[in-house]
Amino acid sequence: MNKSIRVIIGLIGSLIICFFGVYGLMAEDPISSVSFFPIILAVGGVIGLIVNVIDLIK
């Protein structure tokens, strides 16, 4: 498999993880406390997204 294809697959995966995290934060009841799982998903997805975009540009 070509390196750019692997990076694109990783980019799509990171984007999906980030969307699930942001959706979990938006769907959370504002009165209750914020759980850490959606925060971890959103931050991890954004970090993966940034790294994959940088790696794709190289």
C-alpha positions as CSV (number, residue, x, y, z in Angstrom):
1,M,0.0,0.0,0.0
2,N,1.3,3.4,-0.9
3,K,2.2,5.8,1.9
4,S,-0.2,8.5,0.8
5,I,-3.1,6.0,0.8
6,R,-2.2,5.1,4.4
7,V,-2.1,8.7,5.4
8,I,-5.5,9.4,3.8
9,I,-7.0,6.4,5.6
10,G,-5.6,7.7,8.9
11,L,-6.9,11.2,8.1
12,I,-10.4,9.8,7.5
13,G,-10.2,7.8,10.7
14,S,-9.1,10.8,12.8
15,L,-11.8,12.9,11.3
16,I,-14.4,10.3,12.3
17,I,-13.0,10.0,15.8
18,C,-13.1,13.8,16.1
19,F,-16.7,14.0,14.9
20,F,-17.8,11.3,17.4
21,G,-16.1,13.3,20.2
22,V,-17.6,16.6,19.2
23,Y,-21.0,14.9,18.9
24,G,-20.7,13.4,22.3
25,L,-19.9,16.9,23.7
26,M,-22.8,18.5,21.9
27,A,-25.3,15.8,22.8
28,E,-24.3,15.8,26.5
29,D,-26.9,17.3,28.9
30,P,-25.5,20.7,29.9
31,I,-26.7,20.4,33.5
32,S,-24.8,17.2,34.1
33,S,-21.0,17.1,34.4
34,V,-19.0,16.6,31.2
35,S,-17.6,13.2,30.9
36,F,-14.0,12.8,29.8
37,F,-14.5,10.2,27.0
38,P,-15.9,12.7,24.4
39,I,-13.2,15.2,25.3
40,I,-10.5,12.5,24.8
41,L,-12.0,11.5,21.5
42,A,-12.2,15.1,20.2
43,V,-8.7,16.0,21.3
44,G,-7.2,12.8,20.0
45,G,-9.0,13.2,16.7
46,V,-7.8,16.8,16.2
47,I,-4.2,15.8,17.0
48,G,-4.4,12.9,14.6
49,L,-6.0,15.2,12.0
50,I,-3.2,17.8,12.3
51,V,-0.5,15.2,12.1
52,N,-2.0,13.4,9.1
53,V,-2.4,16.7,7.2
54,I,1.2,17.6,7.9
55,D,2.3,14.2,6.8
56,L,0.2,14.4,3.6
57,I,1.7,17.8,2.7
58,K,5.3,16.4,2.9
